[in-house]
Amino acid sequence: QVQLVESGGGLVQAGGSLRLSCAPSRSMLSANTMAMGWYRRAPGKQRELVAHINSGGITNYADSVKGRFTISRDHAKNTLYLQMNSLKPEDTAVYYCNVLYDWRDYWGQGTQVTVSS
């Protein structure tokens, strides 16, 4: 089992920035931690991948956030981050942290991000 604790959501004006954090209960350095990522679900839409990082540190991003969002890990703090810059109203969603651990998916409780125009 892996618990994920997210924080950092909130209300921000368009063009602003937020940083989301996700602290897993298992070490990100564990060989069983295969990948981590951030997903989001906007009202009336399906959940979509925002950013992903695998155990080798390779990242990929949704086209809609490339150049604006950055996923990163701090192993000393065992925390996953999503730095979001130049936020747009269409980024409004509930953001979820995900970890693929020992071939199983685990999800955080979600954190609301609201971008006002």
C-alpha positions as CSV (number, residue, x, y, z in Angstrom):
1,Q,0.0,0.0,0.0
2,V,1.1,3.5,-0.8
3,Q,-0.5,6.6,0.6
4,L,-0.1,9.9,-1.2
5,V,-0.6,13.3,0.5
6,E,-1.1,16.2,-1.8
7,S,-0.9,19.9,-1.1
8,G,-0.5,23.2,-2.8
9,G,-3.8,23.8,-4.7
10,G,-5.8,27.0,-4.5
11,L,-7.2,30.0,-6.3
12,V,-4.9,32.0,-8.6
13,Q,-5.4,34.6,-11.3
14,A,-4.6,33.8,-14.9
15,G,-0.9,34.2,-15.5
16,G,0.0,33.2,-11.9
17,S,1.8,30.3,-10.5
18,L,1.2,27.4,-8.1
19,R,3.3,24.5,-6.9
20,L,1.7,21.2,-6.0
21,S,3.4,18.7,-3.7
22,C,2.9,15.0,-3.2
23,A,4.5,13.1,-0.4
24,P,4.3,9.3,-0.8
25,S,4.4,6.9,2.1
26,R,7.0,4.8,0.3
27,S,10.4,6.0,-0.8
28,M,10.6,7.3,-4.3
29,L,14.0,5.7,-4.5
30,S,12.6,2.3,-4.0
31,A,13.0,-0.1,-6.9
32,N,9.3,-0.7,-6.7
33,T,8.5,2.9,-7.4
34,M,8.3,2.6,-11.2
35,A,6.8,6.0,-12.1
36,M,5.0,9.0,-10.7
37,G,2.8,11.6,-12.3
38,W,0.2,14.2,-12.0
39,Y,-3.3,13.9,-13.6
40,R,-6.2,16.3,-13.6
41,R,-10.0,16.2,-14.0
42,A,-11.8,19.3,-15.1
43,P,-15.5,19.7,-14.6
44,G,-17.4,17.6,-17.1
45,K,-14.2,16.0,-18.5
46,Q,-12.3,12.8,-18.2
47,R,-9.2,12.6,-16.1
48,E,-6.1,13.3,-18.2
49,L,-2.4,13.0,-17.8
50,V,-0.6,16.3,-17.0
51,A,3.0,15.2,-16.4
52,H,4.9,12.0,-15.8
53,I,8.3,11.0,-14.6
54,N,9.7,7.5,-14.6
55,S,12.2,5.9,-12.3
56,G,15.0,7.0,-14.7
57,G,14.0,10.6,-14.5
58,I,12.5,10.8,-18.0
59,T,9.6,13.2,-18.1
60,N,6.8,13.8,-20.5
61,Y,4.0,16.3,-20.5
62,A,0.6,16.9,-22.0
63,D,0.9,19.2,-25.0
64,S,-1.4,21.7,-23.3
65,V,1.1,22.3,-20.4
66,K,4.5,22.0,-22.2
67,G,6.7,24.9,-21.5
68,R,4.5,26.0,-18.5
69,F,4.5,23.1,-16.1
70,T,7.5,21.2,-14.7
71,I,7.5,17.9,-12.8
72,S,10.3,17.2,-10.4
73,R,11.4,15.1,-7.5
74,D,13.2,15.9,-4.3
75,H,14.6,12.6,-3.0
76,A,15.9,14.1,0.2
77,K,12.3,15.2,1.1
78,N,10.7,12.3,-0.7
79,T,8.4,14.6,-2.5
80,L,7.1,15.0,-6.0
81,Y,6.3,18.5,-7.3
82,L,4.4,20.1,-10.1
83,Q,5.4,23.7,-10.7
84,M,2.7,25.4,-12.7
85,N,3.5,28.8,-14.3
86,S,1.5,31.0,-16.7
87,L,-1.7,29.4,-15.5
88,K,-4.8,29.6,-17.6
89,P,-8.5,29.3,-16.8
90,E,-8.6,26.0,-18.7
91,D,-6.1,24.6,-16.2
92,T,-8.8,24.7,-13.6
93,A,-9.3,21.1,-12.3
94,V,-8.8,18.7,-9.5
95,Y,-5.2,17.6,-9.7
96,Y,-4.2,14.1,-8.6
97,C,-0.9,12.6,-7.7
98,N,-0.3,9.1,-9.0
99,V,2.4,6.5,-8.3
100,L,2.9,3.2,-10.1
101,Y,4.4,1.1,-7.3
102,D,5.1,-2.6,-7.7
103,W,2.9,-2.6,-10.8
104,R,-0.1,-1.1,-9.0
105,D,-1.6,2.4,-9.4
106,Y,-2.1,4.5,-6.3
107,W,-3.9,7.9,-6.2
108,G,-3.9,10.9,-3.9
109,Q,-7.1,12.5,-2.7
110,G,-6.8,15.3,-5.2
111,T,-6.2,19.0,-4.8
112,Q,-8.4,21.8,-6.4
113,V,-6.7,24.3,-8.6
114,T,-8.9,27.2,-9.8
115,V,-7.6,29.8,-12.2
116,S,-9.7,33.0,-12.6
117,S,-9.7,35.1,-15.7
